Amino acid sequence: MKILHLVIHTERFKLYEKMYEILSPFYQGQKKYADTFFIEYKKDLSQEFLLVGDRLFIKGEESMVPGLLLKTIDALLFFHDKMEQYDFVVRSNVSTIIDFNQLSLFISRAKNLDYFAGKAMYLDYFVPEYGITNRKYFGTYFAQGTLIGLSKSLIDLILKKRHKFHYEIVDDVAIGIFLREFWDGYNMQYFSSDEYQELDGEAATLDVIRTRHKMNQPIVWRNKSKNRALDVKNMETIASFLLTTSSSKNSHG
């Protein structure tokens, strides 16, 4: 099984670049399971796409709405001709750490998997800056943007009908609405709370990470707090621990 992993990124913020510097070598160590590319808009790019190592630069301007959705679809268009190499696409962000060994186990256990979530959400709230200004789409279930999993069949549908998206709405919600409208009886599968570990303002010591890993075997480590410098430090600890654990398994395999 092989996964194409697209990570939302922007180099405009120093702390996000530090997250990239942690994640890039970490995901290089997981190439057995996934090819990871960090996708970024650059408005002064002289060509439509520029692939430099694991960074895909796309001509365009960064924004939450519609930028995150447009950037995701642009990246899918860029890689579409290479999709025969992959079984699934995962779209995540730069403050999320995915253990692709664990994710591969989740996928192998699932049945009829087309759309999966690190964290499932239910739309029943207003967020005007994200384009959610009325109740029209309330009741939509969607995969939070920290980890969105898509099958090749679903990618084909998204690209074929990409003009049908509600680009005035933030990316993860818009994908959920799209499926509600164009994928009859779509089924979103999602991780348990054990498999999706969130660190919100908590200093993640090595002992904390080791204990959570042993107890829960997480697929995802989500780092999101008001103190992004703390998130960077936590990510360093998590990535270092997982790489060490993976190396230990391989040496005894």
C-alpha contacts under 8 A as a table, 3 or more apart, distances in Angstrom:
res1	aa1	res2	aa2	distance
1	M	33	Y	6.64
1	M	86	Y	7.31
1	M	87	D	6.24
1	M	104	S	7.39
2	K	32	K	7.54
2	K	33	Y	5.16
2	K	34	A	5.46
2	K	35	D	7.74
2	K	85	Q	7.19
2	K	86	Y	4.99
2	K	87	D	5.63
2	K	88	F	7.13
3	I	33	Y	6.23
3	I	34	A	4.45
3	I	35	D	6.40
3	I	86	Y	5.34
3	I	87	D	5.84
3	I	88	F	5.04
3	I	89	V	5.64
3	I	90	V	6.96
4	L	34	A	5.71
4	L	35	D	5.22
4	L	36	T	6.33
4	L	86	Y	6.16
4	L	87	D	7.92
4	L	88	F	6.36
4	L	89	V	4.72
4	L	90	V	6.24
5	H	34	A	6.28
5	H	35	D	5.83
5	H	36	T	4.55
5	H	37	F	6.27
5	H	89	V	5.82
5	H	90	V	4.78
5	H	91	R	5.95
5	H	92	S	7.50
6	L	36	T	5.94
6	L	37	F	5.15
6	L	38	F	5.91
6	L	39	I	6.58
6	L	72	T	7.89
6	L	75	A	7.81
6	L	89	V	7.49
6	L	90	V	6.19
6	L	91	R	4.81
6	L	92	S	6.32
7	V	36	T	7.28
7	V	37	F	6.13
7	V	38	F	4.61
7	V	39	I	5.91
7	V	91	R	5.85
7	V	92	S	4.89
7	V	93	N	4.82
7	V	94	V	6.08
8	I	38	F	6.08
8	I	39	I	5.39
8	I	40	E	6.79
8	I	68	L	7.52
8	I	72	T	7.77
8	I	91	R	7.46
8	I	92	S	6.27
8	I	93	N	4.63
8	I	94	V	6.15
9	H	16	Y	7.32
9	H	20	Y	7.98
9	H	38	F	5.95
9	H	39	I	5.71
9	H	40	E	5.43
9	H	93	N	6.64
9	H	94	V	5.88
10	T	13	F	6.92
10	T	16	Y	6.99
10	T	17	E	7.68
10	T	39	I	7.74
10	T	40	E	5.36
10	T	41	Y	7.18
10	T	62	E	7.70
11	E	14	K	6.97
11	E	16	Y	6.62
11	E	17	E	5.70
11	E	40	E	7.62
12	R	16	Y	7.85
13	F	16	Y	5.37
13	F	17	E	6.51
14	K	17	E	5.05
14	K	18	K	6.38
15	L	18	K	4.95
15	L	19	M	6.33
15	L	228	R	7.02
15	L	229	A	6.79
15	L	232	V	7.17
16	Y	19	M	4.93
16	Y	20	Y	6.25
16	Y	94	V	6.89
16	Y	95	S	7.81
17	E	20	Y	4.91
17	E	21	E	6.23
18	K	21	E	4.97
18	K	22	I	6.45
18	K	232	V	6.96
19	M	22	I	5.15
19	M	23	L	6.15
19	M	94	V	6.28
19	M	95	S	6.54
19	M	232	V	6.01
19	M	235	M	7.41
20	Y	23	L	5.04
20	Y	24	S	5.74
20	Y	94	V	6.52
21	E	24	S	5.65
21	E	25	P	7.22
22	I	25	P	6.42
22	I	26	F	6.51
22	I	235	M	7.25
22	I	236	E	6.31
22	I	239	A	7.21
23	L	26	F	4.90
23	L	27	Y	5.95
23	L	94	V	7.63
23	L	97	I	7.44
23	L	239	A	7.49
24	S	27	Y	5.48
24	S	28	Q	6.26
24	S	54	D	7.56
25	P	28	Q	4.90
25	P	29	G	6.47
26	F	29	G	5.35
26	F	30	Q	7.02
26	F	239	A	6.31
26	F	243	L	6.89
27	Y	30	Q	4.93
27	Y	31	K	6.58
27	Y	34	A	7.83
27	Y	35	D	7.83
27	Y	36	T	6.52
28	Q	31	K	5.48
28	Q	35	D	7.94
28	Q	36	T	7.71
29	G	32	K	7.84
29	G	243	L	7.37
30	Q	33	Y	5.77
30	Q	34	A	6.27
30	Q	35	D	7.99
30	Q	100	F	6.76
30	Q	101	N	7.85
31	K	34	A	4.90
31	K	35	D	5.58
31	K	36	T	7.82
33	Y	100	F	6.09
33	Y	101	N	6.85
33	Y	104	S	7.36
34	A	100	F	7.06
36	T	54	D	6.65
37	F	54	D	4.70
37	F	55	R	5.50
37	F	56	L	6.45
38	F	54	D	6.14
38	F	55	R	4.75
38	F	56	L	5.98
39	I	55	R	6.02
39	I	56	L	4.82
39	I	57	F	6.07
39	I	58	I	7.38
39	I	71	K	7.31
39	I	72	T	7.88
39	I	75	A	7.06
40	E	55	R	7.46
40	E	56	L	6.26
40	E	57	F	4.98
40	E	58	I	6.05
40	E	62	E	7.83
40	E	71	K	7.36
41	Y	57	F	5.70
41	Y	58	I	4.76
41	Y	59	K	5.69
41	Y	60	G	5.01
41	Y	61	E	5.62
41	Y	62	E	5.65
41	Y	71	K	7.04
42	K	45	L	5.62
42	K	57	F	6.34
42	K	58	I	5.96
42	K	59	K	5.15
42	K	60	G	5.42
42	K	61	E	6.09
42	K	62	E	7.48
43	K	59	K	5.30
43	K	60	G	4.53
43	K	61	E	5.05
44	D	59	K	6.99
44	D	60	G	7.89
45	L	48	E	7.11
45	L	49	F	7.98
45	L	57	F	7.95
45	L	58	I	7.37
45	L	59	K	5.32
45	L	60	G	7.98
46	S	59	K	7.67
47	Q	50	L	7.02
47	Q	59	K	6.70
48	E	58	I	5.80
48	E	59	K	5.00
49	F	56	L	6.98
49	F	57	F	5.72
49	F	58	I	4.68
49	F	59	K	6.33
49	F	78	F	7.82
50	L	56	L	5.82
50	L	57	F	5.02
50	L	58	I	6.52
51	L	54	D	7.19
51	L	55	R	5.83
51	L	56	L	4.49
51	L	57	F	6.19
52	V	55	R	5.24
52	V	56	L	6.38
52	V	57	F	7.78
53	G	56	L	7.99
56	L	75	A	7.84
58	I	71	K	7.56
58	I	74	D	7.63
58	I	75	A	7.89
61	E	67	G	7.03
62	E	67	G	5.52
62	E	68	L	7.65
63	S	66	P	6.37
63	S	67	G	4.41
63	S	68	L	6.57
64	M	67	G	5.22
64	M	68	L	5.42
64	M	130	Y	7.63
64	M	170	V	6.76
65	V	68	L	6.33
65	V	69	L	7.32
65	V	130	Y	6.49
65	V	131	G	7.75
65	V	167	Y	7.20
65	V	168	E	6.40
65	V	169	I	6.47
65	V	170	V	5.36
65	V	171	D	7.38
66	P	69	L	5.74
66	P	70	L	6.11
66	P	167	Y	5.44
66	P	168	E	6.12
66	P	169	I	7.02
66	P	170	V	6.53
66	P	171	D	7.33
67	G	70	L	5.12
67	G	71	K	5.81
68	L	71	K	5.23
68	L	72	T	6.22
68	L	170	V	7.26
68	L	171	D	5.76
69	L	72	T	5.16
69	L	73	I	6.29
69	L	167	Y	7.18
69	L	170	V	6.94
69	L	171	D	4.44
69	L	172	D	7.75
69	L	174	A	7.92
70	L	73	I	5.19
70	L	74	D	5.98
70	L	167	Y	7.89
71	K	74	D	5.06
71	K	75	A	6.15
72	T	75	A	5.21
72	T	76	L	6.30
72	T	91	R	7.78
73	I	76	L	4.99
73	I	77	L	6.21
73	I	159	L	7.31
73	I	162	R	7.74
74	D	77	L	5.09
74	D	78	F	6.30
75	A	78	F	4.99
75	A	79	F	6.32
76	L	79	F	5.25
76	L	80	H	5.73
76	L	155	I	7.69
76	L	159	L	7.75
77	L	80	H	5.11
77	L	159	L	7.21
78	F	81	D	7.44
79	F	82	K	5.36
79	F	83	M	6.44
80	H	83	M	5.20
81	D	84	E	7.46
82	K	85	Q	6.00
82	K	86	Y	7.83
83	M	86	Y	5.36
83	M	87	D	7.86
83	M	152	K	7.42
84	E	87	D	7.71
86	Y	89	V	7.47
87	D	151	S	6.78
87	D	152	K	6.57
88	F	149	G	6.93
88	F	150	L	5.76
88	F	151	S	4.75
88	F	152	K	5.96
89	V	149	G	5.82
89	V	150	L	5.18
89	V	151	S	6.38
89	V	152	K	7.36
90	V	147	L	6.61
90	V	148	I	5.56
90	V	149	G	4.48
90	V	150	L	6.32
91	R	145	G	7.40
91	R	146	T	7.58
91	R	147	L	5.68
91	R	148	I	5.09
91	R	149	G	6.49
92	S	96	T	6.86
92	S	145	G	6.24
92	S	146	T	4.83
92	S	147	L	4.47
92	S	148	I	6.40
93	N	96	T	5.72
93	N	145	G	7.28
93	N	146	T	5.55
93	N	147	L	7.38
94	V	97	I	7.87
95	S	222	R	6.59
95	S	223	N	5.52
95	S	224	K	7.03
95	S	231	D	7.52
95	S	232	V	7.98
95	S	235	M	7.67
96	T	146	T	6.41
96	T	220	V	6.94
96	T	221	W	5.86
96	T	222	R	4.73
96	T	223	N	6.05
97	I	220	V	5.75
97	I	221	W	5.08
97	I	222	R	6.50
97	I	235	M	7.51
97	I	239	A	7.49
98	I	103	L	7.65
98	I	219	I	5.84
98	I	220	V	4.67
98	I	221	W	6.48
99	D	102	Q	5.51
99	D	103	L	6.30
99	D	218	P	7.46
99	D	219	I	5.11
99	D	220	V	6.29
99	D	242	L	7.81
100	F	103	L	4.68
100	F	104	S	5.89
100	F	219	I	7.12
101	N	104	S	5.28
101	N	105	L	6.62
102	Q	105	L	5.16
102	Q	106	F	6.42
102	Q	217	Q	7.43
102	Q	218	P	7.18
102	Q	219	I	5.22
103	L	106	F	4.99
103	L	107	I	6.25
103	L	219	I	5.62
104	S	107	I	5.12
104	S	108	S	6.14
105	L	108	S	5.12
105	L	109	R	6.32
106	F	109	R	5.31
106	F	110	A	6.32
107	I	110	A	5.19
107	I	113	L	7.51
110	A	113	L	6.18
113	L	116	F	7.20
113	L	151	S	7.16
113	L	187	N	7.75
113	L	188	M	7.96
113	L	189	Q	7.38
114	D	149	G	7.55
114	D	150	L	5.60
114	D	151	S	4.64
114	D	152	K	7.94
114	D	153	S	7.46
114	D	154	L	6.51
114	D	187	N	7.34
114	D	188	M	7.49
115	Y	148	I	7.42
115	Y	149	G	5.42
115	Y	150	L	4.91
115	Y	151	S	6.57
115	Y	154	L	7.75
115	Y	186	Y	7.79
115	Y	187	N	6.66
115	Y	188	M	5.05
115	Y	189	Q	6.56
116	F	143	A	6.71
116	F	148	I	6.11
116	F	149	G	4.74
116	F	150	L	6.76
116	F	188	M	5.15
116	F	189	Q	4.63
116	F	190	Y	5.35
117	A	120	A	5.70
117	A	142	F	7.74
117	A	143	A	4.57
117	A	144	Q	6.68
117	A	147	L	5.80
117	A	148	I	5.15
117	A	149	G	6.11
117	A	188	M	7.02
117	A	189	Q	6.27
117	A	190	Y	4.51
117	A	191	F	6.57
118	G	143	A	6.93
118	G	144	Q	7.07
118	G	146	T	6.90
118	G	147	L	5.02
118	G	148	I	6.81
118	G	190	Y	5.73
118	G	191	F	5.34
118	G	196	Y	6.22
118	G	220	V	6.98
119	K	143	A	6.04
119	K	144	Q	5.63
119	K	146	T	7.71
119	K	147	L	7.33
119	K	190	Y	6.19
119	K	191	F	6.41
119	K	196	Y	7.05
120	A	141	Y	6.96
120	A	142	F	5.89
120	A	143	A	4.92
120	A	144	Q	6.07
120	A	190	Y	6.10
121	M	141	Y	5.63
121	M	142	F	5.32
121	M	143	A	6.13
121	M	144	Q	6.20
122	Y	138	F	7.91
122	Y	139	G	6.29
122	Y	140	T	5.78
122	Y	141	Y	4.57
122	Y	142	F	6.48
123	L	137	Y	7.28
123	L	138	F	5.08
123	L	139	G	5.44
123	L	140	T	5.27
123	L	141	Y	6.37
123	L	142	F	7.81
123	L	173	V	7.89
124	D	135	R	7.55
124	D	138	F	5.05
124	D	139	G	6.31
125	Y	132	I	7.71
125	Y	135	R	7.99
125	Y	138	F	7.55
126	F	132	I	5.25
126	F	133	T	5.61
126	F	134	N	6.77
126	F	135	R	7.90
127	V	130	Y	5.43
127	V	131	G	6.53
127	V	132	I	4.96
127	V	133	T	6.39
128	P	131	G	5.02
128	P	132	I	5.12
128	P	133	T	5.00
129	E	132	I	7.39
130	Y	168	E	7.69
130	Y	169	I	5.59
130	Y	170	V	5.04
131	G	168	E	5.54
131	G	169	I	4.39
131	G	170	V	6.48
132	I	135	R	7.91
132	I	169	I	6.46
134	N	137	Y	7.74
135	R	138	F	5.09
137	Y	140	T	6.05
137	Y	177	I	7.13
140	T	173	V	7.99
140	T	176	G	6.54
140	T	177	I	6.42
140	T	180	R	7.25
141	Y	176	G	6.24
141	Y	188	M	7.96
142	F	172	D	6.74
142	F	173	V	6.06
142	F	175	I	7.27
142	F	176	G	4.50
142	F	177	I	7.73
142	F	188	M	7.54
143	A	147	L	7.01
143	A	148	I	5.60
143	A	172	D	6.33
143	A	173	V	7.70
143	A	176	G	7.01
143	A	188	M	7.69
143	A	190	Y	7.96
144	Q	147	L	6.35
144	Q	148	I	6.74
144	Q	172	D	5.76
144	Q	173	V	7.67
145	G	148	I	5.98
145	G	171	D	7.38
145	G	172	D	5.11
146	T	222	R	7.56
148	I	172	D	7.87
150	L	154	L	6.03
150	L	155	I	6.51
151	S	154	L	5.16
151	S	155	I	6.25
152	K	155	I	4.93
152	K	156	D	6.23
153	S	156	D	5.21
153	S	157	L	6.45
154	L	157	L	5.05
154	L	158	I	6.14
155	I	158	I	5.04
155	I	159	L	6.19
156	D	159	L	5.33
156	D	160	K	6.03
157	L	160	K	5.07
157	L	161	K	6.05
157	L	162	R	8.00
158	I	161	K	5.39
158	I	162	R	5.34
159	L	162	R	5.00
161	K	164	K	5.50
161	K	165	F	7.60
162	R	165	F	5.71
164	K	178	F	7.61
165	F	174	A	6.66
165	F	175	I	7.62
165	F	178	F	6.12
166	H	169	I	5.84
166	H	174	A	5.95
166	H	178	F	7.76
167	Y	170	V	7.26
167	Y	171	D	7.77
167	Y	174	A	7.16
169	I	173	V	6.82
169	I	174	A	5.65
170	V	173	V	5.84
170	V	174	A	5.95
171	D	174	A	5.06
171	D	175	I	6.19
172	D	175	I	5.24
172	D	176	G	6.47
173	V	176	G	5.10
173	V	177	I	6.24
174	A	177	I	5.04
174	A	178	F	6.04
175	I	178	F	5.00
175	I	179	L	6.32
176	G	179	L	5.27
176	G	180	R	6.25
177	I	180	R	4.96
177	I	181	E	6.26
178	F	181	E	5.18
178	F	182	F	6.03
178	F	183	W	7.74
179	L	182	F	5.19
179	L	183	W	4.84
179	L	184	D	7.73
179	L	186	Y	6.73
180	R	183	W	6.09
180	R	184	D	7.18
180	R	185	G	8.00
180	R	186	Y	7.17
181	E	184	D	7.55
183	W	186	Y	5.49
191	F	194	D	7.83
191	F	195	E	5.62
191	F	196	Y	6.18
192	S	195	E	5.11
192	S	196	Y	6.26
193	S	196	Y	5.06
193	S	197	Q	6.68
194	D	197	Q	6.25
194	D	216	N	5.10
194	D	217	Q	7.41
194	D	218	P	6.17
195	E	216	N	6.28
195	E	217	Q	6.40
195	E	218	P	3.99
195	E	219	I	5.10
195	E	220	V	6.37
196	Y	218	P	5.89
196	Y	219	I	6.19
196	Y	220	V	4.93
196	Y	221	W	6.31
196	Y	222	R	7.35
197	Q	218	P	6.40
197	Q	220	V	6.01
197	Q	221	W	4.89
197	Q	222	R	6.03
198	E	221	W	5.97
198	E	222	R	4.66
198	E	223	N	6.23
198	E	224	K	7.52
199	L	202	E	5.77
199	L	204	A	7.61
199	L	221	W	7.43
199	L	222	R	6.05
199	L	223	N	5.12
199	L	224	K	6.37
199	L	225	S	7.46
200	D	223	N	6.48
200	D	224	K	5.34
200	D	225	S	4.71
201	G	224	K	7.40
201	G	225	S	4.95
201	G	226	K	6.97
201	G	227	N	6.88
201	G	230	L	7.35
201	G	231	D	7.83
203	A	230	L	6.98
203	A	234	N	6.59
204	A	207	D	7.96
204	A	208	V	5.79
204	A	209	I	6.34
204	A	234	N	5.34
204	A	237	T	7.24
204	A	238	I	7.96
205	T	208	V	5.16
205	T	209	I	6.37
205	T	234	N	7.59
205	T	237	T	7.12
206	L	209	I	5.17
206	L	210	R	5.99
206	L	237	T	6.40
206	L	238	I	7.69
206	L	241	F	7.37
207	D	210	R	5.07
207	D	211	T	6.05
208	V	211	T	5.26
208	V	212	R	6.20
209	I	212	R	5.22
209	I	213	H	5.97
209	I	237	T	7.90
209	I	238	I	6.57
209	I	241	F	7.70
210	R	213	H	5.15
210	R	214	K	6.15
210	R	241	F	7.62
211	T	214	K	5.21
211	T	215	M	6.13
212	R	215	M	5.18
212	R	216	N	5.69
212	R	217	Q	7.29
212	R	218	P	7.70
213	H	216	N	5.45
213	H	217	Q	4.84
213	H	218	P	6.14
214	K	217	Q	5.97
218	P	221	W	7.03
221	W	238	I	7.95
223	N	231	D	5.45
223	N	234	N	7.39
223	N	235	M	7.15
224	K	228	R	7.22
224	K	231	D	6.40
225	S	228	R	6.14
225	S	230	L	7.75
225	S	231	D	6.70
227	N	230	L	5.40
227	N	231	D	6.66
228	R	231	D	4.78
228	R	232	V	6.32
229	A	232	V	5.09
229	A	233	K	6.45
230	L	233	K	5.07
230	L	234	N	6.14
231	D	234	N	5.05
231	D	235	M	6.07
232	V	235	M	5.06
232	V	236	E	6.28
233	K	236	E	5.14
233	K	237	T	6.49
234	N	237	T	5.16
234	N	238	I	6.19
235	M	238	I	5.06
235	M	239	A	5.90
236	E	239	A	5.37
236	E	240	S	6.02
237	T	240	S	5.28
237	T	241	F	6.12
238	I	241	F	5.18
238	I	242	L	6.14
239	A	242	L	5.21
239	A	243	L	6.05
240	S	243	L	5.26
240	S	244	T	6.17
241	F	244	T	5.17
241	F	245	T	6.10
242	L	245	T	4.98
242	L	246	S	5.99
243	L	246	S	5.09
243	L	247	S	6.08
244	T	247	S	5.12
244	T	248	S	6.13
245	T	248	S	5.11
245	T	249	K	6.30
246	S	249	K	5.14
246	S	250	N	6.22
247	S	250	N	5.11
247	S	251	S	6.13
248	S	251	S	5.21
248	S	252	H	6.39
249	K	252	H	5.28
249	K	253	G	5.90
250	N	253	G	4.92
